[in-house]
């Protein structure tokens, strides 16, 4: 893997390129050799049950996936496709911003593994997961 480490501003620009990531309203908080930290700003549309008001598990899975991917992007200089992902739910995520912390578990020339942990606005762990990502260099056009 190349060591083309983008700046925090470059990572913020990268993560905001896609409409889905824009909708999740990500803000990069930090990126270093230990991993990344980002915030997903709360949206009312995340609620799956209006009476109980907890966040849909698909939203949490998406945040795990994006955070793990961008832990790799922070090292590689580009986001990469997801091959496989597993998510565990620890407690209901109630309304409020979520913070994701992610790190690379294994860096490979073809495949890499990263994990992410999502915390609610009170600091409680609400979900975690691990993904495998295709990190081979893109083919030239």
C-alpha positions as CSV (number, residue, x, y, z in Angstrom):
1,X,0.0,0.0,0.0
2,X,1.3,3.4,-0.9
3,X,1.8,5.9,1.9
4,X,0.0,8.9,0.3
5,X,-1.6,10.1,3.5
6,X,-4.1,12.8,2.7
7,X,-4.7,15.8,5.1
8,X,-7.8,16.1,7.2
9,X,-9.2,18.6,4.8
10,X,-8.6,16.3,1.8
11,X,-10.3,13.4,3.7
12,X,-13.2,15.7,4.4
13,X,-13.5,16.6,0.7
14,X,-13.2,12.9,-0.3
15,X,-15.9,11.7,2.1
16,X,-18.3,14.4,1.0
17,X,-18.1,13.5,-2.8
18,X,-20.9,11.0,-2.7
19,X,-24.5,12.0,-2.1
20,X,-25.1,9.2,0.5
21,X,-22.1,10.3,2.6
22,X,-23.3,13.9,2.3
23,X,-26.7,12.8,3.6
24,X,-25.1,11.0,6.5
25,X,-23.4,14.4,7.2
26,X,-19.9,13.2,8.1
27,X,-17.3,15.5,9.6
28,X,-13.7,14.2,10.1
29,X,-12.5,14.9,13.6
30,X,-9.0,13.3,13.4
31,X,-6.8,11.0,11.3
32,X,-3.4,9.6,12.4
33,X,-1.4,6.4,12.3
34,X,-3.8,4.9,14.9
35,X,-6.9,5.4,12.8
36,X,-9.6,7.9,12.2
37,X,-12.5,9.5,14.1
38,X,-15.5,11.0,12.4
39,X,-18.9,12.4,13.4
40,X,-22.2,11.6,11.7
41,X,-24.6,14.4,12.5
42,X,-28.1,13.3,13.7
43,X,-30.9,13.2,11.2
44,X,-34.6,12.6,12.0
45,X,-34.8,10.3,9.0
46,X,-32.6,7.8,10.8
47,X,-35.5,6.9,13.1
48,X,-37.0,3.5,12.4
49,X,-39.7,3.4,15.1
50,X,-41.4,6.7,15.8
51,X,-42.6,5.6,19.2
52,X,-39.2,4.4,20.5
53,X,-37.1,6.8,18.3
54,X,-34.0,4.5,17.9
55,X,-31.8,4.6,14.8
56,X,-32.2,2.1,12.0
57,X,-29.6,-0.6,12.0
58,X,-28.8,0.0,8.3
59,X,-27.7,3.5,9.2
60,X,-25.4,2.1,11.8
61,X,-24.0,-0.5,9.4
62,X,-23.4,2.2,6.8
63,X,-21.5,4.3,9.3
64,X,-19.4,1.3,10.3
65,X,-18.6,0.6,6.6
66,X,-17.7,4.2,5.7
67,X,-15.6,4.7,8.8
68,X,-13.6,1.4,8.3
69,X,-13.2,2.3,4.6
70,X,-11.9,5.7,5.4
71,X,-9.4,4.3,7.9
72,X,-7.9,2.7,4.9
73,X,-8.4,5.8,2.7
74,X,-6.5,7.8,5.3
75,X,-3.5,5.6,4.6
76,X,-4.0,4.8,0.9
77,X,-5.2,8.2,-0.3
78,X,-8.5,6.9,-1.7
79,X,-11.6,5.0,-0.6
80,X,-11.9,1.4,-1.7
81,X,-14.7,-1.0,-2.4
82,X,-16.2,-3.2,0.4
83,X,-15.9,-6.9,-0.1
84,X,-17.5,-8.1,3.1
85,X,-18.7,-6.6,6.3
86,X,-20.0,-7.7,9.7
87,X,-21.8,-5.5,12.2
88,X,-22.7,-6.1,15.8
89,X,-25.3,-4.0,17.6
90,X,-24.7,-3.3,21.3
91,X,-27.5,-1.0,22.3
92,X,-30.2,1.2,20.7
93,X,-28.8,4.4,19.2
94,X,-31.2,7.2,20.3
95,X,-31.4,10.6,18.7
96,X,-28.1,12.5,18.7
97,X,-24.8,12.7,16.8
98,X,-22.8,9.6,16.5
99,X,-19.0,9.3,16.6
100,X,-17.1,6.5,14.7
101,X,-13.6,5.5,15.5
102,X,-11.9,3.1,13.0
103,X,-8.6,1.5,12.4
104,X,-6.8,-0.8,10.0
105,X,-6.4,-4.3,11.3
106,X,-4.5,-5.7,8.3
107,X,-3.0,-3.9,5.3
108,X,-2.5,-6.0,2.2
109,X,-1.7,-5.3,-1.5
110,X,-5.0,-6.8,-2.7
111,X,-7.2,-6.9,0.4
112,X,-7.3,-5.1,3.7
113,X,-9.3,-5.4,6.9
114,X,-10.5,-2.5,9.1
115,X,-12.8,-2.2,12.1
116,X,-15.0,0.5,13.4
117,X,-16.8,1.4,16.6
118,X,-19.8,3.7,16.9
119,X,-20.5,5.7,20.0
120,X,-23.6,7.8,20.9
121,X,-23.5,11.4,22.1
122,X,-23.0,10.1,25.7
123,X,-20.0,7.9,24.7
124,X,-21.8,4.5,24.9
125,X,-20.8,1.9,22.3
126,X,-23.9,1.3,20.1
127,X,-22.4,-0.7,17.2
128,X,-19.1,-2.2,16.0
129,X,-18.0,-4.0,12.9
130,X,-15.2,-5.3,10.7
131,X,-14.9,-5.2,7.0
132,X,-12.7,-6.5,4.2
133,X,-11.9,-4.1,1.4
134,X,-10.4,-4.4,-2.1
135,X,-7.2,-2.4,-1.9
136,X,-5.4,-3.4,-5.2
137,X,-4.4,-0.4,-7.2
138,X,-7.0,0.7,-9.8
139,X,-6.4,-0.5,-13.3
140,X,-5.3,2.2,-15.8
141,X,-7.9,3.3,-18.3
